Amino acid sequence: MRERTVVREKRSLIGYDDEKVKSYIHSLQLEIRALERRRREDHQVFMNQSAELLGEIDQLKQKAHELDQMENNLKQWIQRNQ
């Protein structure tokens, strides 16, 4: 299978400067690595921001619950003192 690939590559590169092709392929490989690194970094930023936002959501839920309790307590106090 590998031999077929090599033969196919050699046939497809007829008429091209071997060094230019290798240089181009190398630059593509470097670009792929850079893009993968950037994707990983972006993913990490996304995960950090998601965790931060989820923490803020939990805090807001807790504050909303506390406000509901305060409102209920106030309503009960008003009813008792009328």
N, C-alpha and C positions, 0 to 999 in steps of 0.2 A: 504494500500500500504506500509506504514511504517513497519507494522508487518511482511510482507513478506521479506522485506529487512533485518530486524533484524534476522529472522529465517535463511535466506540464509547466512548471515554473520556468525551466530553461527555454521551452518553446515560446512561452508568452513574453519572455524578455529579449527575444531576438530583435536586434536593431536598437536596443537601449544600452547606454553606458552603464556597465555593471557597477562601477563605483558610485555613480549618481543614484542608481536604484537603491543600493545598500544605504547610502546616506539618507535618502528620502524615507526608507523604511525605518531607519534608526530614529529619525526625527519624529516619525509617527509614533513609534514606541515610547519615546520620551514624552510626547504630548499625551498619550494614553495614561502613562504613569502620573503625570501632573494632574490630569482630569480626575483620575481615581483618588489621588490625595485630596484634591479640592472637594470631591464628593464626600469623602470621609469626614473632612473638616466641617463641611456644611451640615452633614448629618448630626455630628456631635453638637454643633450650635443649635440645631433644631431640637435635639433631645433635651439640652439644657434649658432652652426657652420653654419647651413643653412642660418640663418639671416645675419650672418657676411659675408658670401660669396655673398649673394644677394646684400648686401650693396656695396661690392667691385666691383661687376659686374656693378652696377649702376654708380659708380664713374668712372670706365673704359669707359663705354658708354658715359658719359658726357665729359671725356677727348678726346675721339675719335671724338665726335661732335665738340668740340672746335678746334681740329686740322684740321678737315675738313673745318671749317669756316676760319681758318687762311690760309689754303692752297688756298681756293677760293679768299680770299682777296689779297693774294700775287699774284695770277695769274692775277687778275684784275689790280693791281698796275703795274705789268710788262707790260701788254697790253697797259695801258695808257701812260707809259713812254718809249715806243719803238719808 
